């Protein structure tokens, strides 16, 4: 195989919605304070009986249905999550069991908010190498389970959810603009990834019980100043100019990060995903969930180029240009 493509997406969020006004009853905050600083209005919250693998399985089932595939068509399951409950069985194995899969390879990946774009690259590489034919790539996190609900600087940020992509190998070109051999674009362009290890402490999920914490100003400065040139390099590697992008889907961390970064990339004709407003920061789920919603609403055409760019925990980043299913 010389390439891969995303053939379908799906997303899932718990039914319970927590509005800014609800948070104002818990901590010293207000709807105006939250909107002005992070742009979030609502977020979805999973209950104690809704583990992260259940969220992931719902999103995966939706993606499989959209692809017209049964679970046994998948031979690789990759789940990006930083909120797995158990070390073993891993979340991917639990998802495979929930979906009734036969014998797929099952891997979890923890790169926090950049998890999905890392996992998508790993699936692409596996399919190109012939190690699998079809992969299910999932970003899922239950961030509310690792949240200190007395800390107004972090509890206003997070939400729960999952997004999934069905990825399949193609026999044609490997770059984001090449033909996949059957008249459709190959779909997944080269990844550009990296990190700033000495600043990994800026975003943390640590301790017992685990709690999410971050150095907000440090993350903001890094994201808004250092990431736009890297995102432009992602486009260059894919052979797609920023102005040719139909969509920009950044990690949905904070509207005050998303908007300036998107502007500095130069994607003047692209729709910019702003799912953070309704969903909050869902970590690894944020990119596939936001893209799935754009496609479901018909805001991006099939075959159109979209920049996916994840960043956050470990001060890591990963991005690629894909062709939308």
Secondary structure, 3 states (H helix, E strand, C coil): CCEEEEEEEEEECCCCEEEHHHHHCCCCCCHHHHHHHHCCCEEECCCCCCCHHHHHHHHHHHHHHHHCCCHHHCCEEEEECCCCCCCCCCHHHHHHHHHCCCCCEEEEECCHHHHHHHHHHHHHHHHHHCCCCEEEEEEEEEHHHHCCCCCHHHHCCECEEEEEEEEEEECCCCCCCCECCCCCECCECCCEEEECHHHHHHEEEECCCCEEEECHHHHHHHHHHHHHHHHHHHHHHHCCCHHHCCEEEECCCCHHHHHHHHHHHCCCCCEECCCHHHHCECHHHHHHHHHHHHHHCCCCCCCCEEEEEEEEHHHEEEEEEEECC
